[in-house]
Amino acid sequence: MNFLLYLFMILLIMSIFFSFTFLNMLGVYMMMELNMISYLPLLIFYNNNNKNEIVFIYYIIQSLSSMIFLLMVVISLILFDLYDSFDFIIIIIMVSLLIKLGCVPFHFWYMYMMKNMSWLNCYLLSTIQKLMPMYFLYQFLNYYMYMFILMCSLMVFFSLNEVSLRMILAYSSINHMSWMIMCIMMSFSIWVIYFFIYSVILFFIIMILDYYDIYYISNLLFYSGNLTVIYLFSLYVFSLGGMPPFLGFYMKWYVMEMAMNNMIIILYLFMILGSMMMLFNYIRMMYVYMLFYQYMMTINMYMYYNFKNYNNNYIVIWLLYISLYLFLLSTLFLL
């Protein structure tokens, strides 16, 4: 059974990379279907609750969006050239890809699945499964995307009362999707870097949550005695929220510079507002630690001379150095 799961995981990754080599949209459609078929066994074997319902919802949504995509592509190829077709057909193709992404206002299936899936599938659905639709969305971008970016940014306000960590990370994924779409509209290389950094940070957060079997904010209290976990989890969460000087902040800084150069100031202000609301959710997640371990949030010189806590401080310092080092490397790459 494990061999089959590894095989499906390999097919999942191969379908993504092979889709990048196709110039024919029919080939892209075939890779999308292979990607969906490869992901379904992972949903079945790595979910304990409501797995039949989750698999059914995912299959229906992905099949419906693929049918719309294929229909519009065929109509475009028959009647006129794909990239010179009417705006209406381009918009429908964009909508089919946005449905696959779970973008607002087509996010309801995505939120339901995130709420009921295992942490592994939450990670795959928030990162790897978004890679292919977002890459092909880049081929059909136009000014209508600004409306979807605005809706994704404002969607965060619905997360302020959430206590489920899976739902909070689902809203976080939607918020980051607005930043990624903005990136890909202005610079493809910036989008690649942003997507990679987001995937890495989210991987470490979900790895900690999965290892300690944490699903709700209240569960964090039971693991508040492990200082190393508190340090690492806090760093990753604040980096995901874009708090300086962590790595997640620098990518939003790049997007800010590009938005200012392209005079997209008002939309960017709404994106900042959405990120601030999302950062409030992250701080609310860490409130349990802040409440019971206030001495960790102040300068305590004893910790610098306590050998037991030396390793924790050492980890924090080196993570900050790594964050700044990766920022410099990304700067050189962009130049």
Phi, psi and omega per residue, in radians:
M1 nan -0.744 3.114
N2 -1.087 -0.636 3.116
F3 -1.081 -0.737 3.133
L4 -1.135 -0.671 3.121
L5 -1.140 -0.722 3.073
Y6 -1.105 -0.657 3.120
L7 -1.113 -0.769 3.114
F8 -1.162 -0.596 3.089
M9 -1.139 -0.712 3.097
I10 -1.124 -0.759 3.097
L11 -1.083 -0.637 3.124
L12 -1.071 -0.814 -3.121
I13 -1.240 -0.704 -3.138
M14 -1.125 -0.657 3.139
S15 -1.091 -0.595 3.125
I16 -1.201 -0.843 -3.096
F17 -1.214 -0.652 3.115
F18 -1.160 -0.562 -3.134
S19 -1.126 -0.476 3.133
F20 -1.242 -0.320 -3.099
T21 -1.591 -0.194 -3.093
F22 -1.464 2.293 2.990
L23 -1.675 -0.320 3.127
N24 -1.569 2.258 -3.110
M25 -1.185 -0.414 3.057
L26 -1.187 -0.640 3.037
G27 -1.140 -0.654 3.075
V28 -1.081 -0.734 3.115
Y29 -1.068 -0.733 3.127
M30 -1.091 -0.697 3.124
M31 -1.192 -0.592 3.064
M32 -1.103 -0.722 3.128
E33 -1.191 -0.700 3.083
L34 -1.105 -0.679 3.105
N35 -1.099 -0.739 3.131
M36 -1.141 -0.782 -3.127
I37 -1.122 -0.605 3.140
S38 -1.263 -0.490 -3.099
Y39 -1.458 -0.451 -3.105
L40 -1.045 -0.776 3.089
P41 -1.064 -0.578 3.099
L42 -1.169 -0.614 3.067
L43 -1.162 -0.597 -3.087
I44 -1.289 -0.819 -2.980
F45 -1.538 -0.285 -3.124
Y46 -1.934 0.362 3.037
N47 -2.288 2.385 3.126
N48 -1.770 -0.588 -3.060
N49 -1.874 2.323 3.040
N50 0.962 0.567 -3.043
K51 -1.193 -0.608 3.119
N52 -1.140 -0.729 3.132
E53 -1.173 -0.688 3.138
I54 -1.130 -0.795 3.132
V55 -1.085 -0.730 -3.140
F56 -1.106 -0.798 -3.136
I57 -1.093 -0.796 -3.122
Y58 -1.103 -0.739 -3.127
Y59 -1.118 -0.776 -3.112
I60 -1.131 -0.814 -3.092
I61 -1.129 -0.819 -3.110
Q62 -1.189 -0.663 3.117
S63 -1.163 -0.742 3.134
L64 -1.097 -0.801 3.132
S65 -1.150 -0.634 3.101
S66 -1.173 -0.653 3.098
M67 -1.119 -0.746 3.105
I68 -1.102 -0.764 3.128
F69 -1.048 -0.849 -3.109
L70 -1.129 -0.729 -3.130
L71 -1.075 -0.790 -3.123
M72 -1.199 -0.646 3.115
V73 -1.140 -0.765 3.138
V74 -1.120 -0.760 3.108
I75 -1.067 -0.720 -3.136
S76 -1.138 -0.747 -3.107
L77 -1.220 -0.529 -3.139
I78 -1.346 -0.792 -3.017
L79 -1.493 -0.714 -3.093
F80 -2.794 3.067 3.138
D81 -1.134 2.509 -3.026
L82 -1.045 -0.759 -3.043
Y83 -1.518 -0.084 3.074
D84 -1.971 0.294 -3.067
S85 -1.385 3.077 -3.111
F86 -1.122 2.675 3.115
D87 -1.060 -0.567 -3.112
F88 -1.059 -0.780 -3.135
I89 -1.178 -0.692 3.096
I90 -1.089 -0.699 3.129
I91 -1.131 -0.719 3.133
I92 -1.135 -0.687 3.075
I93 -1.102 -0.749 3.078
M94 -1.050 -0.739 3.140
V95 -1.095 -0.717 3.124
S96 -1.082 -0.676 3.106
L97 -1.263 -0.621 3.091
L98 -1.179 -0.566 3.042
I99 -1.113 -0.749 3.094
K100 -1.086 -0.614 -3.141
L101 -1.323 -0.344 -3.024
G102 1.302 0.535 -3.117
C103 -1.361 2.630 3.075
V104 -1.098 2.347 0.119
P105 -1.658 0.372 -3.131
F106 -1.842 0.658 -2.957
H107 -1.743 -0.093 -2.970
F108 -1.132 -0.715 3.111
W109 -1.134 -0.650 -3.132
Y110 -1.148 -0.756 -3.139
M111 -1.138 -0.709 -3.139
Y112 -1.134 -0.739 -3.141
M113 -1.168 -0.732 3.130
M114 -1.070 -0.602 -3.107
K115 -1.225 -0.420 -3.003
N116 -2.066 0.130 -3.087
M117 -1.777 2.893 3.012
S118 -1.268 2.900 -3.100
W119 -1.133 -0.622 3.131
L120 -1.077 -0.831 3.141
N121 -1.212 -0.532 3.041
C122 -1.079 -0.715 3.128
Y123 -1.179 -0.795 -3.130
L124 -1.088 -0.728 -3.115
L125 -1.223 -0.494 -3.101
S126 -1.525 -0.253 -3.065
T127 -2.208 -1.330 -2.997
I128 -1.071 -0.706 -3.104
Q129 -1.285 -0.194 3.073
K130 -1.622 -0.229 -3.026
L131 -1.139 -0.851 -3.090
M132 -1.173 -0.877 3.118
P133 -1.070 -0.643 -3.114
M134 -1.232 -0.616 3.109
Y135 -1.112 -0.739 -3.129
F136 -1.407 -0.348 2.995
L137 -1.121 -0.506 3.108
Y138 -1.060 -0.488 -3.122
Q139 -1.312 -0.305 -3.019
F140 -2.182 0.353 -3.073
L141 -1.209 2.492 2.980
N142 -2.645 -3.009 -3.011
Y143 -1.190 -0.227 3.082
Y144 -1.146 -0.375 -3.104
M145 -1.163 -0.404 3.119
Y146 -1.061 -0.575 3.115
M147 -1.148 -0.734 3.131
F148 -1.218 -0.612 3.073
I149 -1.076 -0.763 3.130
L150 -1.102 -0.755 -3.130
M151 -1.151 -0.678 3.100
C152 -1.125 -0.640 3.140
S153 -1.198 -0.724 -3.103
L154 -1.367 -0.280 -3.134
M155 -1.104 -0.395 -3.070
V156 -1.090 -0.475 -3.099
F157 -1.080 -0.404 3.123
F158 -1.352 -0.125 -3.077
S159 -1.667 -0.008 -2.985
L160 -1.187 -0.391 -3.133
N161 -1.849 0.152 -3.105
E162 -1.306 2.457 3.060
V163 -2.016 -0.206 3.102
S164 -1.448 2.194 -3.132
L165 -1.170 -0.557 3.103
R166 -1.157 -0.664 3.101
M167 -1.231 -0.656 3.106
I168 -1.100 -0.747 3.109
L169 -1.229 -0.473 3.054
A170 -1.178 -0.781 3.061
Y171 -1.120 -0.629 3.087
S172 -1.097 -0.707 3.117
S173 -1.107 -0.696 3.106
I174 -1.142 -0.708 3.112
N175 -1.117 -0.764 3.111
H176 -1.181 -0.466 3.095
M177 -1.093 -0.645 3.101
S178 -1.108 -0.676 3.110
W179 -1.197 -0.683 -3.139
M180 -1.163 -0.714 3.111
I181 -1.118 -0.699 3.073
M182 -1.093 -0.710 3.103
C183 -1.061 -0.853 -3.027
I184 -1.223 -0.380 3.079
M185 -1.316 -0.409 -3.072
M186 -1.916 -0.581 -3.115
S187 -2.759 2.068 -3.131
F188 -1.165 -0.667 -3.135
S189 -1.133 -0.653 3.090
I190 -1.118 -0.687 3.119
W191 -1.103 -0.723 3.131
V192 -1.051 -0.794 -3.139
I193 -1.154 -0.772 -3.133
Y194 -1.064 -0.800 -3.120
F195 -1.107 -0.707 3.141
F196 -1.129 -0.817 -3.120
I197 -1.123 -0.749 3.112
Y198 -1.066 -0.743 -3.127
S199 -1.132 -0.704 -3.130
V200 -1.175 -0.823 -3.131
I201 -1.088 -0.785 -3.139
L202 -1.132 -0.573 3.117
F203 -1.067 -0.802 -3.115
F204 -1.207 -0.635 3.093
I205 -1.113 -0.840 -3.111
I206 -1.206 -0.558 3.093
M207 -1.081 -0.738 3.107
I208 -1.168 -0.786 -3.127
L209 -1.133 -0.656 3.138
D210 -1.259 -0.680 -3.117
Y211 -1.117 -0.704 -3.122
Y212 -1.675 0.092 3.070
D213 0.977 0.919 -3.115
I214 -1.838 2.225 -3.136
Y215 -2.225 -0.296 -3.114
Y216 -2.292 2.779 -3.122
I217 -1.053 -0.652 -3.128
S218 -1.119 -0.474 3.126
N219 -1.170 -0.394 -3.124
L220 -1.113 -0.442 -3.121
L221 -1.096 -0.600 -3.063
F222 -1.291 -0.228 -3.139
Y223 -2.043 0.311 -3.095
S224 -1.341 -0.094 3.127
G225 -1.515 -0.227 3.138
N226 -1.551 1.798 -3.029
L227 -1.150 -0.655 -3.137
T228 -1.100 -0.773 3.111
V229 -1.097 -0.698 3.134
I230 -1.089 -0.813 3.131
Y231 -1.033 -0.942 -3.056
L232 -1.123 -0.801 -3.122
F233 -1.094 -0.702 3.118
S234 -1.113 -0.742 -3.141
L235 -1.096 -0.795 -3.114
Y236 -1.166 -0.716 -3.116
V237 -1.143 -0.790 -3.132
F238 -1.224 -0.529 3.047
S239 -1.184 -0.696 3.088
L240 -1.123 -0.566 3.123
G241 -1.357 -0.157 3.117
G242 1.452 0.494 3.127
M243 -1.476 2.267 3.092
P244 -1.223 2.618 0.095
P245 -1.699 0.478 -3.062
F246 -1.318 2.911 -2.979
L247 -1.131 -0.618 -3.132
G248 -1.081 -0.422 3.136
F249 -1.229 -0.640 -3.021
Y250 -1.178 -0.602 3.129
M251 -1.181 -0.671 3.077
K252 -1.201 -0.498 3.075
W253 -1.138 -0.754 3.092
Y254 -1.051 -0.783 3.134
V255 -1.088 -0.664 3.113
M256 -1.072 -0.770 3.129
E257 -1.092 -0.753 3.136
M258 -1.166 -0.671 3.124
A259 -1.142 -0.673 3.108
M260 -1.160 -0.681 3.129
N261 -1.183 -0.533 3.139
N262 -1.663 0.135 3.076
M263 1.038 0.651 3.069
I264 -1.795 1.021 -2.941
I265 -1.369 -0.796 -3.055
I266 -1.131 -0.782 3.109
L267 -1.086 -0.686 -3.141
Y268 -1.148 -0.587 3.089
L269 -1.096 -0.683 3.072
F270 -1.162 -0.634 3.095
M271 -1.145 -0.695 3.083
I272 -1.117 -0.721 3.114
L273 -1.067 -0.747 3.090
G274 -1.112 -0.681 3.111
S275 -1.169 -0.628 3.095
M276 -1.143 -0.703 3.085
M277 -1.143 -0.647 3.100
M278 -1.191 -0.648 3.081
L279 -1.125 -0.601 3.053
F280 -1.061 -0.696 3.082
N281 -1.103 -0.704 3.120
Y282 -1.132 -0.718 3.101
I283 -1.132 -0.642 3.086
R284 -1.122 -0.601 3.059
M285 -1.106 -0.675 -3.086
M286 -1.533 0.014 -3.084
Y287 -1.098 -0.561 3.113
V288 -1.059 -0.777 3.104
Y289 -1.162 -0.734 -3.116
M290 -1.131 -0.585 -3.083
L291 -1.272 -0.740 -3.040
F292 -1.696 -0.175 3.140
Y293 -2.375 1.063 -3.110
Q294 -1.180 -0.448 3.140
Y295 -1.162 -0.348 3.106
M296 -1.323 -0.355 -3.117
M297 -1.634 0.056 3.111
T298 -2.092 2.927 3.132
I299 -1.391 1.944 -3.114
N300 -2.078 1.805 -3.065
M301 -1.147 -0.373 -3.134
Y302 -1.093 -0.564 -3.094
M303 -1.163 -0.453 -3.133
Y304 -1.332 -0.337 -3.122
Y305 -1.931 0.039 3.110
N306 -1.649 2.053 -3.050
F307 -1.118 -0.532 -3.122
K308 -1.149 -0.579 -3.099
N309 -1.693 -0.010 -3.093
Y310 -1.093 -0.720 -3.116
N311 -1.108 -0.630 3.127
N312 -1.131 -0.788 3.113
N313 -1.142 -0.636 3.124
Y314 -1.082 -0.721 3.124
I315 -1.110 -0.786 -3.118
V316 -1.068 -0.808 -3.115
I317 -1.081 -0.767 -3.112
W318 -1.226 -0.578 3.066
L319 -1.134 -0.646 3.073
L320 -1.149 -0.718 3.098
Y321 -1.106 -0.736 3.127
I322 -1.098 -0.709 3.110
S323 -1.041 -0.823 3.135
L324 -1.171 -0.631 -3.137
Y325 -1.159 -0.755 3.100
L326 -1.143 -0.564 3.077
F327 -1.111 -0.744 3.120
L328 -1.148 -0.695 3.115
L329 -1.114 -0.751 3.117
S330 -1.118 -0.580 3.094
T331 -1.131 -0.770 3.112
L332 -1.117 -0.652 3.137
F333 -1.121 -0.711 -3.117
L334 -1.230 -0.537 3.096
L335 -1.259 nan nan
